[in-house]
Amino acid sequence: MNPSTCSRGSFSYHPLENTGIGLSWSWGSGFPYSPHTEGEVPEINTERQPFTMSTDLTLSRVFPLGQANVLLNLTVFNLFNRRNIESVFDPLLYEQTGRAGGQMGNPSAYSSARHAFLSAGVEW
């Protein structure tokens, strides 16, 4: 995400020994795009898409194992499954209907849906 105005915040908490919870939030003003104009060259990037926002959650745990530690992390990206517009493929259709993906509904016009990443590691 790379809007012109971006704000980020993060928070972490360790409720139990060897356990962590992290929350990360980001907000952006929305990407610029060039509007549709009839028969003339459009002014470049004079309109803005809606603001973007995303929240990620990370859970972590360290398990002591002899001389080593086993680390587990689970991160849920886009926790609230917000559908952010990242690109406008057909400005006229977008202005008339709000559909950023154009006639074919291109899914790359939107941010990724909620997804999780599980990782494990060993420290010695």
N, C-alpha and C positions, 0 to 999 in steps of 0.2 A: 504494500500500500504506500502510495507516495503523493497524497494530495498536497496542495500548496500550504495548507495550514493543518498541522497535526499536533495532537496533544496525547500524551501517554501517561498512564499511571500504573503502579504496581503495588502489591501488598503481599507480604508473606507472614505466615504464622506457624509456630511449632507447638501444637497442643500436647504432644507426647514426646518423650525422648526418642530420637532417631526418626521422627515423622515430621513432614512438612506439608503445608498447603500454601499454594501461591495463586494469586489472581492478577491478571494483567488486562488492562483496558486501554483501547486506543480509539481516537476519534479524529476524523479528517473532514475538511470543509467540502469535499466533493471535487471530482476532476472537472476541468474545463472541457467543453466540446464546441464544435462549430455548428450553428443552427442551420436549418434548411432555408434556402431562399429561392424564389422562382426566377430562373433565367439570369441570375447575376452571381458573381463570385461572393461567397459568404465571407463575412468577417471572421477571421480565425479565432477560435476559443473565446467567444464573447458570452457564452452561456455556461452555466454550471449544473452538473448532475447533483442529485441529493447528497447530503452528508453521508459519511461512512462511519461505522462504529463496529468494534469487535471486542469480545471478552474471551479470554483463554483461562483455563483452570489447570493447575498442575498439582498432583499429589505425589509425594515422594516418601520413601521409606528405606532405611538402612538396616540390614540384618547382619549382626556380627556372626562370623563363622570362623572360629579358631583364630588364626593370625590375619584373616582377611575380613573384608566387609562385602556383602552383596547389596548393590544399590538397585532399587526399582523405582521407575518414574512412569507416571501416566499423565499425559497432557491431553486435554480436550480443547481443540481449537474451535473458535466460533461457537462457544458454549450455548448461546441463545439462538443459534441457527439463523442469524440475520442475513438477509439477501441484499448485499451491497452491490450497487452498479459500479462496474469498473471500466466499461467502454460502451459507447453508443454506436451501433452499426448502421442505423438508418435514422438520421435526425428527424425527418418528417414523421415517420411512424412513431418515434419516441415522443415527439411533441403532441401528436394526436392521441396516442393510446397509453403512453408510459412504458411500452415494451422496448427495452434497450437492445434486445437480441435480434432485431430486424424481423423480416418476414419468416425466416426459417427458425427463429427462436434460438439463436446461437448461445449455448450455455456459457461460453467464455466471456460473455458480457457481464457476468455476475461473479462475485467472490465464491470461493469454495464453501460447500455446505459444512455442517458440523462434522468433524472427524477426530479420531483419537490416535495417539501415538504412544505405544508402550515400549519402554527401553529397560534394559538390565545391564549391569556392569559389575565387575569384581575389582576391588581395591586391595592391594597387598603391599 
